[in-house]
Amino acid sequence: MDSAFLKEFNPYLERREGELYLEGVSIRSLAEEFGTPLYVYSASYIRDRIRDYRRAFPDALVCYAVKANFNPEVIRVAGEEGAGADIVSGGELIAALRGGISPDRIVYAGVGKTVSELKLAVERDILMFNVESEDELYLLDSIAGSLGKKARIAVRVNPDVDPRTHPYIATGLRKSKFGVDFETARREFRLARELKNLEVVGIHCHIGSQLLDVSPYREAVQKLVQLYEELSGEGFEIRYIDVGGGLGIKYRPEDREPRPEELAEAILPALENVEAQIIVEPGRSVTGNAGLLIAQVQFLKDKGVKHFIIVDAGMNDLVRPAIYDAYHHVVPVVERGRDHIIADVVGPICETGDFLAKDRRLERLERGEYIAVLSAGAYGFSMASHYNLRPKPAEVLVERGSYRLIRERESYNYILNIM
């Protein structure tokens, strides 16, 4: 598999004499130094992607979606390129702050914000709360009042647009738990205007994740603009229109990854006469193909009707294949010119659903050798678990030939430190 193919996923990924390198750093050497499973991220790729969004949306606030990868050093790289942060929990707020993001560049969504989380975000005076229910409006008003502050809010509108993605990550349909319909949104905007500790400043929507077609965005934004015009006519001063994120990435060899400028071309014409600032919330498209998951082959198993490559990474480290039946391309870290087999790449977890790849044509591997799972920089570590009491992997950031450990591998003592 040549470097040209790998560069379709990440331009900093290549082979040198058969060995995999990322930003000039040997993946095999990293695996030997830090052990496996191991997440490795390309800082230059992250920087490039934030720059792409800022060029495509020069007047917008680009808020990196922390849910995709919450390591503070990853957030810091995005922030150094001018990104703010889109958060969905108190933990993500802390991560964003530790990553150097200013509170006035943080927006907070999510259907189930707790009292303690809302209090923390009000105290930090974040830019905007994307509110998802009437109950949340009342609660946020009460919390802000008790702290002697005023909370800036947007209402998350559900535009009932089919994003044509996996149903578990489609968030803009009427039956989704996210947001409210337009009629409910109108009532909530009017209610929020009457609550003395809230300031209405925006409209928000997010239709889904892993969208490879930008046309659903166009439909959603057109609906948002109609609501913006209605609210402006009622005297609301809407300063922000938050169009969410969700732009997809290349997972399969045949996938065509949409670029931020394509998204801009799809939605900016509808926003031409809008005076509000646009907010975009990219996550997967920033970090997804920045990252690899490295695993070591433990055993090879031939059951006659099926070959298995058993590695030390499993659904506890990368759960997307198990819960979404998601495809991640898998390559050997070192190609040795051996013959190929058709095999499943599986982990050590006690679940039949513990697999990283099914029925893949792979060069025959031997015990102790390494594989790389591509497109693992988003919703990889951030969705990892301790299932079967397995420590979470270490994380390494590489940039222009250098590397550094940005999260140590967990120990059993760390996991079992129950107070």
N, C-alpha and C positions, 0 to 999 in steps of 0.2 A: 504494500500500500504506500504510494508515493506521497511526498510532502504536499504536492498540489492538491490532492484530495483532502488532506488534513487541514490545509489552510482554508478550505471552504467552511470549516467549523470555526477556526481561530487562526488569523494570519500569523500568529506568533508560535504556532505548533508546527513542528517539522521532524523529519528523520535525518539523522546523520549516521551514515554507515549502518543503517537498520535500526538505530536506537532513537527513542522518542525524546525530543527536547521541547521545552516551553520557555520562550524568551531567552534562549541560549543556555538554559539550565537542564542538566540531565535528570530525567524523571527517575531512572534507575538509581542514580546516586541519592536522590531525595528519599526514595523508598528504603534504601539501605541505611541512611542516616537516621530517619525519623520513624521507621517502621510502617506497617500497614495495618488496617486501612488508613489511607491518607488522602486528605483533600488538598489540592494544589490549585491556586488561583493566579491568573495573569493580571497584574495591576495595569499594564499598558492597554489591555483589551478594555478594562473597565473605564479607563480614562477616555479612550477613543469613543466609546459608546455614549458617555455623557456629553462629550464634545459634539457628536453627531446630533443628539437631541437639541443641544443649545443652538447649533447652526440651523437646524430645521425649524425651531421655535425660538427665534432670537429675542422675543419680548416676553416669553413665558417663564414661569418658575418651574424648573424641572425638579420634582421631588422623588428621589430614589425610594422605591418601595422596599422598606427594610425587611418585610416578611420573606423576601426572596433569599436573602443571606444577611444575617444580623451581626456578623462579626464586626466589631467596632473599627477594625483596621480596614476592612472592605468599605465600610461607610465613610471612613476618613478619605480614602482615595476618591470616592465619588464627590465628597464635599470639597476637596481640593480643586476639583474641576467646576465648581459652582453649583453643585446640586444641593437641594434641601432634602427633606425626608418625609415620606408618607409612612405613618405608623398605624398599628391596629391594637396596641397593648401598652401597658405601663412599662413592661420590660423593653419593648422596642423604643419607647421614649428614652429610657436610660441609655440604651445602646447608641441611639442617635446622638445624644448629648456627649457621651464618651467619645464618639467618633468625630466630635468637633462641630456638629451642626448647631447653628444658632436657633433658639426657640422660635424666632420670628420667621423661620423657614421650614417649620414643621406643621403638617396637617395630620389630623387624627380621625380615622374612620373606624368602623367595626360596630356590629350590632349589639354587643354585650359588654360595653364599658362598665367597669365597676365603680363604686363610690371612690375607693382609694385611687384608682387610676385617673378618674376625672379630676379629683382634687389635686393630684400631682401635676397634671397637665395645666390646670388653671393657675396653680402656683408658679409654674414656669412661664406662663403667659405665651403659650404657643400661638401660631398664626391663626389657626382655624380648626374648629371641631366640625366634622362632617356627621351631622346628627341623623339618626335612622328611625326615630320614633317619637311620638308625642310624649311618652313617659320620659324619654331621655331629655327632652327640652325642659320639662319641669324639674327634673333632677339636677341638670346642669345649672339652671337658673338658681336653684336653692344653694348649690355648692358655691357658685360664684358669689352670691350674696353673702354667705357666711364668711367668705374670705375678703369681702370688701372689694371685689374685682368685677369686671365685666368680661364675659366670654364671647369671643367672636365665633359665629356659627354659619354653616351652610346646611341646607337640607339635602340629603342624598335621595335623588330621584331615580326611580326604576323606570327606564324608558321602554320596557317591554320589547327589546330588540334581541333577536336570536343571533348570538355571536358565532354560531356554528363551530363549537369547540366541545370538549368533553363535558357532559352534563354536570359533573361535580364542580367544575370551575366556570360554569356559565352563571353569572350573577345578575344579569340585567333583564331576566324574564319575569313576568308577572307573578309566577308561582314561587320565585326565589325568596329567601328570608331577608334579602338585602334591600334597603331603600324602601320608598313608598311610591305609590302611583301618583300621577300628576294632580289629581283632584285632592288627594290627601296632602300632597306637598303644598298646594295653595293654602289649605287651612293651616298647616303647620307654619308656613311663613308668616301668616297673619297673626297666629298665636305668639310666635317668637317676638314679633314686633311689640306685643303688649307686655312681655316679660321684661322687667326693668333691669335685670342683670345680664341680659343677652343683647348682642349686637348682630343683626343679620348682615352678612357681608358676601355670601356666596351661594352658588348652586353646584352640586356635585353629582356625578354618576360614575359608575364603573361597570362595564357590561360583561366582563369576563376576562379570562386569561388564555394565553397560547393561541391568539388569533393570527392566522396566516393570511387573512383577507381583511383589508382595511375598510371595505364598504359598510359593514355594520356600524363603524364609528361615525361615518357620514350621516347615517339615519339617526343615530342617537344624538349627535350634536345639533342637527336641525331641530329636533324636539326641544333640546335645552335652550336654543336661541328663542324659540317661540315663547317658552316660559320666561326667559329673561326679559323679553319685550313686554309681556303681560305685567310682570312685577315692576318693571321700570315705570310703566303706565300708572301703577298704583302708588308710586312714590318711593319704592324701595331703591336704595343705593347699592346695587350689586357690584362689588369690586372684583370678585373672582369667579371664573367659571372653571371648575375642576373637571376635566374630561376623563380622569382616571388613567389607567395603564392597560396592560394586557397584550401588548404587541408580542407576537410569537417568535420562536427561534427555530433554527435548523436542528432537528433531532435525527431524522432519517436522512440517508444519503440523497434521496430524491426531493427532500423538502426545499422549498425556496423561501428564504427568510426575508420578510418585508423590512424595509429600511425606515428610519424615522422620517425622512423626507417624503416618503410615500404617504405616511400618516398625515403629515402636514398638508400635502397637496389635497388629501381627501377632506380635511375638516376646516382648514383656514378660510376657504372661500365663504363658508356659511357664517364665519365669525368676523367677517370683514367690517361690519358696521357695529360691532360690539365694543364698547369702551372698557369693559372689564378685562383684567389681566387673566391670561389662560394659565392653568396649572396642569401639567402632565405628570403621571406617576409611573414611570417605567421601572420594572424590577427584573423580571426574567431576561429581558432583552439586554440588560446591562451586565448581569453576572452569569447568566446561564452558560454560554459558551466560553466564559472566562475560566471555567473550572473543570478539573478532572478528579475522578475518584480512582485512586490506585489501590489495587488489591493483589495479594499473593496467592498463587495456586497452592492449595493444601493437598488435595487428592484428585485423582482422575478415576472415574468410575464408568465401566462399560457394562451395561445391562442387556446387551444384545440389540434390543429394539431402541435403545436410547443411550447416548453418551452424555456424561456429566463432567463439567469442569467445576470442582468445588473450591471456592475461594474464601478468604477470611472476611470479606465484606458481604453484608446481607441486607435484608429489608430493614434492619435496625439502622443501617447507615444511609441507605437510599431506598426509600419506600415507594417512590413513584411507579416502578414497574408493578409492584404488588397491588396497589390500590387503584391505579388508573389503567393498568395494562400498558403502561407507557414504554415506548421504545427508546433505548439509549444505545448508541453505537459503541462497540467494544473492540479494542485492538490490543495486540501484545505490545508490551513496552519495548521489547527487543525482538525484531523479526529475524529469524534464523534460516529461512528458506526451506522449512520442512513442508511435508504434505499437509493437506487440510482435512478436517473432519467437520461433521455437523453435530453440534452439541448444545446443551443448555448450560449457561453459566449460573451457578446457584451458590447460595451462601450457607452458613452454618446454623441458621435459625430453625427451630423445630416447627416449621410450617411448610406445607406443600407449596404455598404461595410465595415462598422465599426464593425469588429468582431475580437476576439482573438482566438476563437475556435468554431467549428461547430459540432453539433451532437455528443457531448461527453457524455460518461457515467460517471457521477460525483455523489458523495455523495450529498444528498439534503442539500443545504445551506440555511442560514437565513440572513436577513438583518443585516449588521454590521460585519459579519464575513469576513475572508480574504481568498483570493486565491493566489497561487504562479504560475507564468508563467515561466517555465523552459527554459533554453538555450537562455536567453535574454541578455547576456553580450556583444554580438557583434551585431552591426547594430540595436540596440535598441535605446538608448538615442542619438546615433550619427545621427539617421535619424528622430528624433522627431521634432515636429513642434508646432506652436502656433494656429493651426486650431481651429476655434470656440473660439478663444482667451482664450485658456486654458494654464496655466503656465506649464513649463516643470518640471518633477519630481525632487525630491532630490535624491542624490546618497550617498550610505554608503559603506565603505570598511571594511570588517571583516578579522581578522587574529588571529588565535590561541586563541580564547576566548575573544578578545577585538574588538572594533569597533570604527570608527570615521566617521563623516560627511565629505565628500569630495566635495560636491556641495550642496548648499542650494536650497530649492525649490524657484522657481521664484515667485515674487509678481506681481500683476496687474500693479502697478506703474512702476516696472522694464520693463515690456513688452511695456507699453504705453509711455515710456520716449523718445518721438520723438522730435528731435531737428531740 
